Amino acid sequence: MNKTERALVISESLDALYPDPPIPLNHKSIFTLLIAVILSAQCTDIRVNKITPLLFKKANNPQRMIKLGIKEIKKIIKPCGLSPQKSKSIFELSKILIKKHEGKVPKSFVELEALPGVGHKTASVVMSQGFGYPAFPVDTHVHRLAQRWKLTNGKNVQQTEKDLKRIFPESEWNRLHIQIILYGREFCTARGCNGTSCKEKPCSILNSNRKRPIKTKKP
């Protein structure tokens, strides 16, 4: 089975499992989405979704976030981990949004990635889930499954993103990256599947004759 055939199996299987995949991080605006994505670094979406209601009740826009201050932000987001860095980034990017972008989240990769605490993956999530721009954010789940499904060599997340964009139609990117994340959490976890045990599609089809475990490279 070549990559094109594998991609078709993956798309059809994930569409059947998750026909209308929800955005994992709860938010009510592009700004709150941006903050939630920053908080999700080395933290589960479940934990982020437990913390953001309190944070956004006090500060749901850049102006209110600045008034809240670094110390209070840090106190609220502490359960997410990396609170010293994240609180400073959130505070500083809020100031930049007001000063340079009229209090709005910019709608471009270049401007997003220029903000404190915003890397390419975070920018990709905001562009995809916030603005609907075609993007293929690669997190640990996407990186792992792309290797298990023989779509990339797993050299790094940048290469994985390029490989996936070449294989799948642009029209599928925004939906597919969320579907892969959901599948990776529910069925094909880091320790729960190695390519020989998963009985759910698409793994069960793509690795039906595999005898040896698949070794994946971490991002």
ZADO-1210 file (C-alpha; in nm, 4 decimals, padded with zeros to 6 digits):
<atoms>
<atom x="00.0000" y="00.0000" z="00.0000" code="MET" pos="1"/>
<atom x="00.1568" y="00.3317" z="-00.1094" code="ASN" pos="2"/>
<atom x="00.1245" y="00.6629" z="00.0761" code="LYS" pos="3"/>
<atom x="-00.1673" y="00.7826" z="-00.1362" code="THR" pos="4"/>
<atom x="-00.3616" y="00.4659" z="-00.0594" code="GLU" pos="5"/>
<atom x="-00.2700" y="00.4871" z="00.3086" code="ARG" pos="6"/>
<atom x="-00.3828" y="00.8487" z="00.3199" code="ALA" pos="7"/>
<atom x="-00.7215" y="00.7544" z="00.1747" code="LEU" pos="8"/>
<atom x="-00.7699" y="00.4814" z="00.4361" code="VAL" pos="9"/>
<atom x="-00.6770" y="00.7289" z="00.7112" code="ILE" pos="10"/>
<atom x="-00.9109" y="01.0027" z="00.5868" code="SER" pos="11"/>
<atom x="-01.2071" y="00.7690" z="00.5424" code="GLU" pos="12"/>
<atom x="-01.1524" y="00.5935" z="00.8761" code="SER" pos="13"/>
<atom x="-01.1163" y="00.9151" z="01.0759" code="LEU" pos="14"/>
<atom x="-01.4149" y="01.0755" z="00.9029" code="ASP" pos="15"/>
<atom x="-01.6219" y="00.7769" z="01.0117" code="ALA" pos="16"/>
<atom x="-01.4985" y="00.8012" z="01.3715" code="LEU" pos="17"/>
<atom x="-01.5028" y="01.1808" z="01.4013" code="TYR" pos="18"/>
<atom x="-01.7323" y="01.3309" z="01.1345" code="PRO" pos="19"/>
<atom x="-01.7476" y="01.6672" z="01.3125" code="ASP" pos="20"/>
<atom x="-01.4436" y="01.6868" z="01.5426" code="PRO" pos="21"/>
<atom x="-01.4668" y="01.9521" z="01.8166" code="PRO" pos="22"/>
<atom x="-01.1849" y="02.1980" z="01.8818" code="ILE" pos="23"/>
<atom x="-01.0133" y="02.0525" z="02.1922" code="PRO" pos="24"/>
<atom x="-00.9468" y="02.3822" z="02.3731" code="LEU" pos="25"/>
<atom x="-01.2469" y="02.5766" z="02.4995" code="ASN" pos="26"/>
<atom x="-01.2500" y="02.9426" z="02.3951" code="HIS" pos="27"/>
<atom x="-01.4865" y="03.2231" z="02.3024" code="LYS" pos="28"/>
<atom x="-01.2600" y="03.4439" z="02.0919" code="SER" pos="29"/>
<atom x="-00.9365" y="03.4332" z="01.8943" code="ILE" pos="30"/>
<atom x="-00.7582" y="03.5927" z="02.1889" code="PHE" pos="31"/>
<atom x="-00.8783" y="03.3319" z="02.4384" code="THR" pos="32"/>
<atom x="-00.7871" y="03.0572" z="02.1898" code="LEU" pos="33"/>
<atom x="-00.4348" y="03.1980" z="02.1619" code="LEU" pos="34"/>
<atom x="-00.3949" y="03.2049" z="02.5404" code="ILE" pos="35"/>
<atom x="-00.5343" y="02.8517" z="02.5757" code="ALA" pos="36"/>
<atom x="-00.2911" y="02.7180" z="02.3158" code="VAL" pos="37"/>
<atom x="00.0020" y="02.8824" z="02.4954" code="ILE" pos="38"/>
<atom x="-00.1114" y="02.7240" z="02.8220" code="LEU" pos="39"/>
<atom x="-00.1366" y="02.3804" z="02.6570" code="SER" pos="40"/>
<atom x="00.2413" y="02.3556" z="02.6115" code="ALA" pos="41"/>
<atom x="00.3488" y="02.0521" z="02.8194" code="GLN" pos="42"/>
<atom x="00.0005" y="02.0436" z="02.9699" code="CYS" pos="43"/>
<atom x="-00.3103" y="01.8434" z="02.8808" code="THR" pos="44"/>
<atom x="-00.6067" y="02.0104" z="02.7144" code="ASP" pos="45"/>
<atom x="-00.8281" y="01.8769" z="02.9937" code="ILE" pos="46"/>
<atom x="-00.6295" y="02.0647" z="03.2553" code="ARG" pos="47"/>
<atom x="-00.6174" y="02.3797" z="03.0449" code="VAL" pos="48"/>
<atom x="-00.9961" y="02.3693" z="03.0057" code="ASN" pos="49"/>
<atom x="-01.0308" y="02.3500" z="03.3850" code="LYS" pos="50"/>
<atom x="-00.8120" y="02.6540" z="03.4398" code="ILE" pos="51"/>
<atom x="-00.9149" y="02.8932" z="03.1630" code="THR" pos="52"/>
<atom x="-01.2719" y="02.9623" z="03.2864" code="PRO" pos="53"/>
<atom x="-01.1333" y="03.1446" z="03.5923" code="LEU" pos="54"/>
<atom x="-00.8630" y="03.3199" z="03.3910" code="LEU" pos="55"/>
<atom x="-01.1007" y="03.4353" z="03.1179" code="PHE" pos="56"/>
<atom x="-01.3642" y="03.5434" z="03.3698" code="LYS" pos="57"/>
<atom x="-01.1107" y="03.7928" z="03.4993" code="LYS" pos="58"/>
<atom x="-00.9372" y="03.8713" z="03.1718" code="ALA" pos="59"/>
<atom x="-01.0821" y="03.7784" z="02.8338" code="ASN" pos="60"/>
<atom x="-00.9059" y="04.0461" z="02.6306" code="ASN" pos="61"/>
<atom x="-00.5578" y="04.2057" z="02.6185" code="PRO" pos="62"/>
<atom x="-00.6612" y="04.5152" z="02.8140" code="GLN" pos="63"/>
<atom x="-00.7991" y="04.3178" z="03.1077" code="ARG" pos="64"/>
<atom x="-00.5057" y="04.0742" z="03.0955" code="MET" pos="65"/>
<atom x="-00.2612" y="04.3629" z="03.1449" code="ILE" pos="66"/>
<atom x="-00.4672" y="04.4945" z="03.4373" code="LYS" pos="67"/>
<atom x="-00.4646" y="04.1465" z="03.5906" code="LEU" pos="68"/>
<atom x="-00.0844" y="04.1523" z="03.6003" code="GLY" pos="69"/>
<atom x="00.1852" y="03.8873" z="03.5807" code="ILE" pos="70"/>
<atom x="00.1601" y="03.7765" z="03.9451" code="LYS" pos="71"/>
<atom x="-00.2132" y="03.7101" z="03.9305" code="GLU" pos="72"/>
<atom x="-00.1864" y="03.5386" z="03.5905" code="ILE" pos="73"/>
<atom x="00.0898" y="03.3175" z="03.7274" code="LYS" pos="74"/>
<atom x="-00.1180" y="03.2279" z="04.0313" code="LYS" pos="75"/>
<atom x="-00.4178" y="03.1225" z="03.8226" code="ILE" pos="76"/>
<atom x="-00.2286" y="02.9220" z="03.5607" code="ILE" pos="77"/>
<atom x="00.0158" y="02.7513" z="03.7985" code="LYS" pos="78"/>
<atom x="-00.1502" y="02.4045" z="03.7612" code="PRO" pos="79"/>
<atom x="-00.0615" y="02.4143" z="03.3888" code="CYS" pos="80"/>
<atom x="00.3107" y="02.4148" z="03.4595" code="GLY" pos="81"/>
<atom x="00.5777" y="02.6537" z="03.3343" code="LEU" pos="82"/>
<atom x="00.3743" y="02.9342" z="03.4908" code="SER" pos="83"/>
<atom x="00.6642" y="03.1831" z="03.5254" code="PRO" pos="84"/>
<atom x="00.7377" y="03.1761" z="03.1509" code="GLN" pos="85"/>
<atom x="00.3761" y="03.1465" z="03.0393" code="LYS" pos="86"/>
<atom x="00.2492" y="03.4289" z="03.2604" code="SER" pos="87"/>
<atom x="00.5204" y="03.6619" z="03.1354" code="LYS" pos="88"/>
<atom x="00.4528" y="03.5698" z="02.7725" code="SER" pos="89"/>
<atom x="00.0784" y="03.6229" z="02.8134" code="ILE" pos="90"/>
<atom x="00.1305" y="03.9608" z="02.9780" code="PHE" pos="91"/>
<atom x="00.3886" y="04.0804" z="02.7236" code="GLU" pos="92"/>
<atom x="00.1957" y="03.9630" z="02.4175" code="LEU" pos="93"/>
<atom x="-00.1143" y="04.1395" z="02.5508" code="SER" pos="94"/>
<atom x="00.0811" y="04.4659" z="02.5577" code="LYS" pos="95"/>
<atom x="00.2063" y="04.4067" z="02.2039" code="ILE" pos="96"/>
<atom x="-00.1444" y="04.3322" z="02.0753" code="LEU" pos="97"/>
<atom x="-00.2647" y="04.6671" z="02.2081" code="ILE" pos="98"/>
<atom x="00.0384" y="04.8625" z="02.0918" code="LYS" pos="99"/>
<atom x="00.0846" y="04.7115" z="01.7458" code="LYS" pos="100"/>
<atom x="-00.2412" y="04.5376" z="01.6509" code="HIS" pos="101"/>
<atom x="-00.5224" y="04.7513" z="01.7969" code="GLU" pos="102"/>
<atom x="-00.5887" y="04.4870" z="02.0606" code="GLY" pos="103"/>
<atom x="-00.6580" y="04.2155" z="01.8039" code="LYS" pos="104"/>
<atom x="-00.4775" y="03.8880" z="01.7326" code="VAL" pos="105"/>
<atom x="-00.2946" y="03.9227" z="01.3988" code="PRO" pos="106"/>
<atom x="-00.4022" y="03.7001" z="01.1134" code="LYS" pos="107"/>
<atom x="-00.0614" y="03.5933" z="00.9791" code="SER" pos="108"/>
<atom x="00.2061" y="03.3407" z="01.0701" code="PHE" pos="109"/>
<atom x="00.4815" y="03.6017" z="01.0694" code="VAL" pos="110"/>
<atom x="00.3048" y="03.8370" z="01.3094" code="GLU" pos="111"/>
<atom x="00.1845" y="03.5564" z="01.5357" code="LEU" pos="112"/>
<atom x="00.5266" y="03.3964" z="01.5625" code="GLU" pos="113"/>
<atom x="00.6729" y="03.7361" z="01.6549" code="ALA" pos="114"/>
<atom x="00.4642" y="03.7363" z="01.9747" code="LEU" pos="115"/>
<atom x="00.6205" y="03.6160" z="02.3034" code="PRO" pos="116"/>
<atom x="00.5557" y="03.2487" z="02.3728" code="GLY" pos="117"/>
<atom x="00.4182" y="03.1807" z="02.0245" code="VAL" pos="118"/>
<atom x="00.6021" y="02.9263" z="01.8120" code="GLY" pos="119"/>
<atom x="00.5082" y="02.7771" z="01.4773" code="HIS" pos="120"/>
<atom x="00.2793" y="02.5103" z="01.6227" code="LYS" pos="121"/>
<atom x="00.0872" y="02.7619" z="01.8342" code="THR" pos="122"/>
<atom x="00.0559" y="02.9945" z="01.5360" code="ALA" pos="123"/>
<atom x="-00.0648" y="02.7039" z="01.3209" code="SER" pos="124"/>
<atom x="-00.3369" y="02.6135" z="01.5708" code="VAL" pos="125"/>
<atom x="-00.4598" y="02.9740" z="01.5875" code="VAL" pos="126"/>
<atom x="-00.4529" y="03.0143" z="01.2090" code="MET" pos="127"/>
<atom x="-00.6336" y="02.6832" z="01.1614" code="SER" pos="128"/>
<atom x="-00.8827" y="02.6692" z="01.4471" code="GLN" pos="129"/>
<atom x="-00.9261" y="03.0430" z="01.4916" code="GLY" pos="130"/>
<atom x="-00.9140" y="03.1892" z="01.1430" code="PHE" pos="131"/>
<atom x="-00.9914" y="02.8813" z="00.9335" code="GLY" pos="132"/>
<atom x="-00.6670" y="02.9172" z="00.7364" code="TYR" pos="133"/>
<atom x="-00.5343" y="02.5845" z="00.5996" code="PRO" pos="134"/>
<atom x="-00.2657" y="02.4628" z="00.8404" code="ALA" pos="135"/>
<atom x="-00.1457" y="02.1305" z="00.9798" code="PHE" pos="136"/>
<atom x="-00.0298" y="02.1761" z="01.3420" code="PRO" pos="137"/>
<atom x="00.1884" y="01.8863" z="01.4518" code="VAL" pos="138"/>
<atom x="00.1777" y="01.7914" z="01.8198" code="ASP" pos="139"/>
<atom x="00.3090" y="01.4747" z="01.9843" code="THR" pos="140"/>
<atom x="00.0045" y="01.2699" z="01.8775" code="HIS" pos="141"/>
<atom x="00.0217" y="01.3768" z="01.5135" code="VAL" pos="142"/>
<atom x="00.3993" y="01.3250" z="01.5045" code="HIS" pos="143"/>
<atom x="00.3695" y="00.9764" z="01.6568" code="ARG" pos="144"/>
<atom x="00.0845" y="00.8545" z="01.4373" code="LEU" pos="145"/>
<atom x="00.2355" y="00.9910" z="01.1171" code="ALA" pos="146"/>
<atom x="00.5295" y="00.7589" z="01.1871" code="GLN" pos="147"/>
<atom x="00.3146" y="00.4603" z="01.2808" code="ARG" pos="148"/>
<atom x="00.1206" y="00.5060" z="00.9588" code="TRP" pos="149"/>
<atom x="00.4398" y="00.5323" z="00.7503" code="LYS" pos="150"/>
<atom x="00.3680" y="00.8855" z="00.6309" code="LEU" pos="151"/>
<atom x="00.6971" y="01.0332" z="00.7530" code="THR" pos="152"/>
<atom x="01.0342" y="00.9237" z="00.8881" code="ASN" pos="153"/>
<atom x="00.9787" y="01.1211" z="01.2090" code="GLY" pos="154"/>
<atom x="01.3047" y="01.3139" z="01.1785" code="LYS" pos="155"/>
<atom x="01.1423" y="01.6187" z="01.3408" code="ASN" pos="156"/>
<atom x="00.8031" y="01.7919" z="01.3626" code="VAL" pos="157"/>
<atom x="00.8949" y="02.0302" z="01.0823" code="GLN" pos="158"/>
<atom x="00.9570" y="01.7426" z="00.8425" code="GLN" pos="159"/>
<atom x="00.6428" y="01.5644" z="00.9601" code="THR" pos="160"/>
<atom x="00.4363" y="01.8752" z="00.8840" code="GLU" pos="161"/>
<atom x="00.5851" y="01.9043" z="00.5349" code="LYS" pos="162"/>
<atom x="00.5237" y="01.5348" z="00.4631" code="ASP" pos="163"/>
<atom x="00.1615" y="01.5468" z="00.5791" code="LEU" pos="164"/>
<atom x="00.0905" y="01.8587" z="00.3756" code="LYS" pos="165"/>
<atom x="00.2263" y="01.6868" z="00.0652" code="ARG" pos="166"/>
<atom x="00.0188" y="01.3728" z="00.1197" code="ILE" pos="167"/>
<atom x="-00.3210" y="01.5127" z="00.2184" code="PHE" pos="168"/>
<atom x="-00.5339" y="01.7666" z="00.0255" code="PRO" pos="169"/>
<atom x="-00.5248" y="02.1171" z="00.1711" code="GLU" pos="170"/>
<atom x="-00.9009" y="02.1055" z="00.2203" code="SER" pos="171"/>
<atom x="-00.8563" y="01.8263" z="00.4779" code="GLU" pos="172"/>
<atom x="-00.5771" y="01.9765" z="00.6897" code="TRP" pos="173"/>
<atom x="-00.7805" y="02.1692" z="00.9475" code="ASN" pos="174"/>
<atom x="-01.0191" y="01.8822" z="01.0179" code="ARG" pos="175"/>
<atom x="-00.7640" y="01.6028" z="00.9892" code="LEU" pos="176"/>
<atom x="-00.5114" y="01.7295" z="01.2428" code="HIS" pos="177"/>
<atom x="-00.7840" y="01.7397" z="01.5095" code="ILE" pos="178"/>
<atom x="-00.9085" y="01.3938" z="01.4088" code="GLN" pos="179"/>
<atom x="-00.5587" y="01.2495" z="01.4416" code="ILE" pos="180"/>
<atom x="-00.5197" y="01.4059" z="01.7873" code="ILE" pos="181"/>
<atom x="-00.8505" y="01.2573" z="01.9018" code="LEU" pos="182"/>
<atom x="-00.7596" y="00.9151" z="01.7611" code="TYR" pos="183"/>
<atom x="-00.4172" y="00.9270" z="01.9260" code="GLY" pos="184"/>
<atom x="-00.5744" y="00.9998" z="02.2631" code="ARG" pos="185"/>
<atom x="-00.8541" y="00.7466" z="02.2404" code="GLU" pos="186"/>
<atom x="-00.7107" y="00.4488" z="02.0529" code="PHE" pos="187"/>
<atom x="-00.3461" y="00.4787" z="01.9553" code="CYS" pos="188"/>
<atom x="-00.1764" y="00.6177" z="02.2643" code="THR" pos="189"/>
<atom x="00.1990" y="00.6442" z="02.3138" code="ALA" pos="190"/>
<atom x="00.2134" y="00.3293" z="02.5264" code="ARG" pos="191"/>
<atom x="-00.1130" y="00.1637" z="02.4334" code="GLY" pos="192"/>
<atom x="-00.0338" y="00.0776" z="02.0725" code="CYS" pos="193"/>
<atom x="00.2850" y="-00.0065" z="01.8883" code="ASN" pos="194"/>
<atom x="00.1435" y="-00.1000" z="01.5509" code="GLY" pos="195"/>
<atom x="00.0646" y="-00.4614" z="01.6385" code="THR" pos="196"/>
<atom x="-00.2240" y="-00.4343" z="01.8845" code="SER" pos="197"/>
<atom x="-00.4622" y="-00.1590" z="01.7701" code="CYS" pos="198"/>
<atom x="-00.7907" y="-00.3101" z="01.6507" code="LYS" pos="199"/>
<atom x="-00.9495" y="00.0169" z="01.5393" code="GLU" pos="200"/>
<atom x="-00.9292" y="00.1613" z="01.1887" code="LYS" pos="201"/>
<atom x="-00.7075" y="00.2937" z="01.0372" code="PRO" pos="202"/>
<atom x="-00.4375" y="00.1158" z="01.2423" code="CYS" pos="203"/>
<atom x="-00.6005" y="-00.2229" z="01.1999" code="SER" pos="204"/>
<atom x="-00.5878" y="-00.1855" z="00.8215" code="ILE" pos="205"/>
<atom x="-00.2502" y="-00.0159" z="00.7795" code="LEU" pos="206"/>
<atom x="-00.0676" y="-00.2529" z="01.0146" code="ASN" pos="207"/>
<atom x="-00.2739" y="-00.5695" z="00.9640" code="SER" pos="208"/>
<atom x="00.0268" y="-00.7941" z="00.8912" code="ASN" pos="209"/>
<atom x="00.2825" y="-00.6320" z="01.1205" code="ARG" pos="210"/>
<atom x="00.4661" y="-00.8663" z="01.3581" code="LYS" pos="211"/>
<atom x="00.7186" y="-00.6317" z="01.5138" code="ARG" pos="212"/>
<atom x="00.6434" y="-00.3174" z="01.7161" code="PRO" pos="213"/>
<atom x="00.6862" y="00.0184" z="01.5444" code="ILE" pos="214"/>
<atom x="00.9514" y="00.2386" z="01.7025" code="LYS" pos="215"/>
<atom x="00.8713" y="00.6088" z="01.6834" code="THR" pos="216"/>
<atom x="01.0971" y="00.9084" z="01.7313" code="LYS" pos="217"/>
<atom x="00.9938" y="01.1759" z="01.9778" code="LYS" pos="218"/>
<atom x="00.9573" y="01.5356" z="01.8562" code="PRO" pos="219"/>
</atoms>
